[in-house]
Amino acid sequence: MDRSRSLLLLVTANSPQCQLFIDYLHQHVDCAITVLPPGSEWKPREVQPTLILLDVDQVGEELMQKWHARAMEDEAYSLAALNLKDEDHAVETLSALNLQGVFYRSDSLEMICKGLQALIAGELWMSRSLMTRMISFLRRQQLNSYRPVCGLTHRELEIIGMLGSGASNGDIADTLFVSEHTVKSHLYNIFRKIDVHNRIQAVNWARQNLGVPPPPNLGRRRAREDRSSSANTNNSQ
C-alpha cells in the first residue's frame, strides 16, 4: 500500500490540550490526522493504511478490545498505545493487544513524532528491553499451552480463542454449529473454572496463561460468507 496516503486516527477525548497536541502533530508528522472521541463510530471513506493511536487515559479496556478485533480483521490497520505509565504497564497492555508501538507519558513530543513516523513506515516502535520482556512472556505462554489448565475442555479453549477476536455469541455459535444457548453454557463454565466475571477478563486471562491466538480472519470469513450468500440469492432470481 502507498504509505504516503496513510492516516493517523487518534482515539481520545477532545480537549484544549488535545488540540495543542494535534496542532504539533500536523506540523511534524507527514500524514493525514483524524481525532475520534472514544465510543464514536468510525466509518472510513476509503481503504488506506491507518495507524490507530489509542489514548489509554481515555479509552477503556472493552473499547480497546474492539479496536484490537477490528485491526485483526484488516491488514490496513495497525495499533499503537499512548500515555502508558511505564514498561510494566506496556507489558500488561501488550499481553492483551496486538500493538505495533507504545508511547509513555514521559515521552517528549519530538520522540512521539519520531515514533509515529516509524510506525507509519511499517516499523515497530518499542524499546529493546520491552521486546525482550515480551519474548520471554510469549515463551512462557507456549510452555503453558501444553499443560492442562483449570480443567478446560478442548471446546472451551476453542471458545476462549474466539473471544479474543471480538466474536459475539452468535458468531461463535455459527462457527461451531451450535446454538447460542450452548455457547452461553460454555461461557458460564469457562468463567467459573478460571474465576473471572466477564468476557474481557477471560480474554486477558487466556492471553496471559495460554497464549491462545484468536481464530484467523473470523471477521473476513463471515464477510465472504455473507457475500457468497448474497451472490447465490441474486443468481437464483
ZIJO-V140191 format. One line per field, one symbol per residue. ss: DSSP state (2 for helix, 1 for strand, 0 for the rest). A space follows every 10 residues. Layout:
ss = ???
This chain:
ss = 0022201111 1000022222 2222222200 0111110000 0000000001 1111100000 2222222222 2220001111 1111002222 2222000000 1111000022 2222222222 0000100222 2222222222 2222200000 0002222222 2220000022 2222220002 2222222222 2222000022 2222222220 0000000222 2222222222 2222220
